[in-house]
């Protein structure tokens, strides 16, 4: 408190006793004018002065310079850090007032001495005497008899001193909103370009062969580098150079099992952070990354290979991933093989599989096959490729093929006539068991469960909803896709043509749209969507115009059945070969079917329900491509047109539709093994013109018409719980869509 009181007293006296700005300016200008006059006089008098007189003049000039420095410095206040207030501020203020008076006297005396035309010893001595008096204040400020320890000032003291300094120097007052104590904190400068600029310089030095302290050798190739850079960027070299290994002291190190091109790539990577991956070097780079402890590079190689999966190389990639214990790549390649088993089984790599690999693959429940015959034919191809050495494995492999799931006709016409089966006692027993399964249903419980368990497909596919209607009944070219990972719908590339009541089929992971109605006429045009190219392309047109048409993909063909041509319901059937882009007619159905359901099931094409313009059917018939005939089979429990149809876990499902008086929500399932239909849980909403598709082990009922409005809602059936639940609704369609699933 005492220090604070002294400081306030000091401020009060300063304001009352300190000279005004005009006084300080006048004194300063007088000093400058006197200096100029003295310099001119000295130059004039130097011609006539004696040596003693010259010495006196030099002393006067020195005294004048001291006076000027004293005026400029006596009120300087340091603002760089902490400020101090000297005790005895009141007495110091009095001394300051005395100093101002002294300087005024000195200035007056100096001016009068410069005006003398001649110089004498008395004036010189007086001037020298006055000069000695002027030296006292300058030394007193540095040393005082009553000097006390300085007091550390608080923020208000700092501002007061800054105000005082600004008045003395004629500066603007300090900004009181600024905390000047922050100026004491250190400032860290960071050059963000330091490291990005350094490593290219290291690389340039290395390529010039300068400052390199290690040479790496592989075969006949040598590469110079810097230990520090290698140890800092590659874990393997970090351990080698910093853990007292023998190589840490060697100038030349030989690496075994490395490809020279790969090693050069890794050295470049150490200096640049970049590595170039190609089809020819990716495997050697991945092996090297595993050895050197570079998981990020290993992951980049795995991603590179994943993007290049195809049926001809995926088996080799899976073996490579297994060798390097790369679990993500191993899992991705296994899922690809399961998803595209039919295509993979026709590759050369498949024929080169080992017995254990094929056995594990055939036993897998997740094989994505349209029929068990794909598995049977794959096994027989593998055996015949090297029958001499592989025939011993036939019985074990055939025990993993689920022969009871094959149709009776295929068992008799194909399996029983296969020479490999006829010459094997164990295989003949398996064939008899499969026949008994169909002939004697009451003995089915005696068969091992896994041999009659349908292969389940839980692979996540993208559901494409194509064309359809708006709520006003207008046809659409819009395409929506359901992403099973985000569980949301999003728009995809639209078709080239407006199409409602369109037939949709997926063949070899491409989406086909057949015919339909564009708002003014029925269509016979066809277009295909390639998910890799993300575009639609027009292909060969059908022979007939068709809307409300059914489609099914079986083997190498897509079958188009029935429909409406604008005049009558149709029973004609044509099939399209995507490989040749050609159409041909096949045997017609037994009934005219418009708005019926069509699906491929166990090697046949099934046509279900529909109408002929007068009657709505419950009848079912199937087409056998081997003899080009249609045969009526067991009818549904309910007559239906505009129904949805799909295959799930070895059963054929139909849902919704219209029976002539009621819009339906009921669902039926057909088991070909027992040749029976049964009802399962109904949908939550009545749906006519519903699209039904299997995906991820469940059934998806999409859109439709409930008798009042077109629907954008979606329901999902879980066979394990026998219940329907709602999923995300479409937002660009209102019903009447065609649906297909594409695996990506």
Secondary structure, 3 states (H helix, E strand, C coil): CHHHHHHHHHHHHHHHHCCCHHHHHHHHHHHHHHHHHHHHHHHHHCCCCCHHHHHHHHHHHHHHHHHHHHHHHCCCCCCCCCCEECCCHHHHHHHHHHHHHHHHHHHHHHHHHHCCCCCCHHHHHHHHHHHHHHHHHHHHCCCCCCCCCCEECCHHHHHHHHHHHHHHCCCCCCCCCCCHHHHHCCCCCCCCCHHHHHHHHHHHHHHCCCCCCEEEEECCEEEEECHHHHHHHCHHHHHHHHCCCHHHHCCEEECCCCCHHHHHHHHHHHHHCCCCCCCCCHHHHHHHHHHHCCHHHHHHHHHHHHCCCCCCCHHHHHHHHHHCCCHHHHHHHHHHHHHCHHHHCCCHHHHCCCHHHHHHHHCCCCCCCCCCHHHHHHHHHHHHHCHHHHHHHHHHHHCCCCHHHCCHHHHHHHHCCCHHHHCCHHHHHHHHHHHHHHHCHHHHHHCCHHHHCCCCCCCCCEEEEECCECCCCCECCCEEEEECCCCEEEECCCCCCCCECCEEEEECCEEEEECCECCCCECCCEEEEECCCCEEEEECCCCCCCECCEEEEECCEEEEECCECCCCECCCEEEEECCCCEEEEECCCCCCCECCEEEEECCEEEEECCECCCCECCCEEEEECCCCEEEEECCCCCCCECCEEEEECCEEEEECCECCCCECCCEEEEECCCCEEEEECCCCCCCECCEEEEECCEEEEEEEECCCCEEEEEEEEECCCCEEEEECCCCCCCCCCEEEEECC
